[in-house]
Amino acid sequence: MIATKQKSNHRGSTLISINNKITQYEQQRIHHHIQNSDVLSFFNLLTGPDMLDTVETLLPKHRERAFPPTKMSSMF
């Protein structure tokens, strides 16, 4: 019975280790993309034809503004 618990513990710690490595890899990729892009290209990506519908459906209703930051910045 003890051997089974140790195997289970080892398997659990192995899964945690794999998850940590995947998370670290994803964070490194995100950090790389952040360093190699500017605000305008990110804005264009979010408002492009591939992403705009997805982004708009994910925005909470309380975030809809009469003058969103994109309209405000274009006024000045």
PyMOL commands that set and color helices and strands:
alter all, ss='L'
color gray80, all
select helices_A, chain A and resi 2-35+39-46+52-58+61-63+69-75
alter helices_A, ss='H'
color red, helices_A
deselect
rebuild
show_as cartoon
